[in-house]
Amino acid sequence: MGVKKIQTIKPQVNKVDPSNPDTIPKFVDELPIPSVARPHKTIKGKSYYEITMREAKHRFHKHMPATTVWGYDGLYPGPTIKVNRNERIYVKWKNQLPLKHFLPIDRTLHGSAGPPEVRTVTHLHGANVAWESDGHPEAWFSRNFAETGETFTRKVYEYTNRQNGATLWYHDHAIGITRLNVYAGLAGLYIVRDAIEKKLKLPKNHYDIPLIIQDKSFNQDGSLFYPENTDPPAPVNPSVQPFFNGNTMVVNGKLWPRLKVEPRKYRFRILNASNTNGYTLRIGDGRTFFQIATDGGLLTKPVELTTLPIEPAERSEIIMDFSKLKGKRLIMQNTNDEGNMSVIMRFDVTLPLKQKDSSEIPTSLLPDNQPLEEKCADKIRLLTLDAMQDEYNRPMMMLDNRMWHDPVTEKPVIGDTEVWRFINLMNFPHPMHIHLIQFKVLHRRPFDLERFQQDGNIQYTGPPIEPEPYERGWKDTVRADVGMVTSVIMKFTENPGKYVWHCHILEHEDYDMMRPMDVIEED
Ligand SMILES: [Cu+2]
């Protein structure tokens, strides 16, 4: 007769090993919302902030030990700065970090030989800002400003915020070690609001939520892992990587968090702050959402989407309507990857509706009153994205076959409209970022790569392809696709000075995919 064997399964003590993502349970931490920075004082009616970079302990996951990070005000992500359009503010970025870096510095890279070993400079990504406050890579400073780089001119940065309401972000930009400083935690959001946006009935306050997505890897003891060398190893150690792929997904500083939401509309400000990885976002089984903004602010009208690609440094704002999804759990996925990296976070529609949702998805957002036409360009620049091998047989990527330290070749004139054509000669897309301005993507056009490599002539192999629906607004970062010439158009209106343009894969930017850009005034 069937004697039932009673299985006594010992409840498995799920030992979390931070170095093994399979052992880390998902959706156990609530999504944190980064705190809002408060001004230290006002000077003649203008807000003055002091934000100090510090080493701190941060808990990425409930079941993991605390991790050493570097954070603005010791916070990871840094505090969100919120301003109004045209509101002038001052920020003194201070460095009180240790004198030794906790991540591996490759001293063969431009400007990273040191001393000092730990250099920082804060760039406000997407901002229309005077160059002295832009966070030029050579304007670095060490702890307590003891030493400074050659383009350092001021301790207190001034932001005029003369631009559309938008989700910008600030992050470290120190020459040669940007990838390490950002990976250590030096990144935060900067939100500009304007009157046009305020008039729209978009979800606001608790229903306006930032999602800062990054990938990380950890050692067994819970410390951040960043590879010291390539695989197989390069002859120099430590050595820069051609890319970094983490094995966990972090949103607002937590691993695979969950967010309890009400059955109503939410606005999500999404930033991909990863070193290398691009993602394609999808919610639930491919739920519809509406994109309302790109890097530089609102679109002319909302775009209905079910998937949304987002490259490093790109921002995208969406409205997701949970009103008919009461009780549901929806996973935000990354369809570019499989396994752990295909999961980002979860929305649990479990909160009761506090009050009637009076927010709207407007039919129109921002009027396009500054159309830029290719035929009106004052200057067209052809700029290649290339790769070669360095003396240690490592790949080194470059822009226009030049290195960072080569003389300036991009010198746009104030008042001019320029078209830049990024000619990608590599087999990998690169998110190209230009400081100071917001541009529009004109088109991508396939070309004959072999022919170009033979004689340097662009032979197009097809008609121009319109920008994707999700990139038809103001942008400061664009995916330069494989086999394509990607064209963007922009107008230089103010702020002459020393800026840069670069690939926003941080491992590329550091070696050596970054170039100076001098914005000049006509004599
Ligand atoms: Cu790149």
Boltz pocket constraint, residues with backbone or C-beta under 6 A from the ligand:
constraints:
  - pocket:
      binder: B
      contacts: [[A, 397], [A, 429], [A, 430], [A, 431], [A, 503], [A, 504], [A, 505], [A, 508], [A, 509], [A, 513]]
      max_distance: 6.0
